[in-house]
Amino acid sequence: MDNIAYLSLGSNIGEREKFLLDAVRELKNTEGICVKQVSSIYETDPVGYTDQAPFLNMAVKIATSLSPEELLSKCLFIEKTLGRVRKYKWGPRKIDLDILLYNTENIEMEVLQIPHPRMTERAFVLVPLLEIDGTLELPNNDVSLAKRLDEIPDKEGVRLWKQINGEGASALFEN
């Protein structure tokens, strides 16, 4: 598994924590994916369409033998398996999996852009991502993601909801 990718997970319908944990378990059970690290879980105010319930968000670092397109396909399959229905952009959802980074690649396709095009504007993405690795930078860019987070005005909308660290992290995600 030569590739390293970072994913963002979010949920704001029903049993939010359960959907996040189920998504991590599905990632762990997917051939070609090895979950290396998970962030704590953060409760976050909605962005875009704000007339909806708060989200729970987290980030995951994976090693994978999948191509970016194959990884996207697996993420969409996990969303569908867990009951995601896409009604409208930025609307409520049971589960959302986004590919944030894939190695140090810049990918521009109709269905996939890596780095995720809006990740540097969203504290709910950067806070859990930087918990996993505070030294991350965007490919071909010398500005750290930590510096980008400092520039975001609405960080107060991201609140630690459940700390994940040490042995507790692996216990949460065991089958």
C-alpha angles and dihedrals in degrees: 000000000000100000129081119204135175122214133193119216126195140172135175105164126083119326095009097179092047091054091051093048092045090052091052090049090050090051090050090051095049116104111242095027128096116183106222104174141359129201128226116273118260129196110222139186114247118262126208101007100038101179094092141081122287118271132234109221137183140161130232131200114210139180112217144177089202123106116240090259092050090048091052090051091051091048092051090047091052090049091051093045090054092050105262113167117189107218102153141345116285091000128139116298140180091220138357126188119189128181106229103174135005113192105302094311130136109211124185114184132143092252100030137040121181125219088042103257098232101033095105090056095054124079090188087065100039099045096060092035092054090047087065094044121002093188098062119132132184114259113269091007128104095204113101120230087237088062090048089052090052088058095054111099100203102060090126087073089070115078129178105249103172125007115226117193143130118353092344090070095058092042090056092056103041117121 
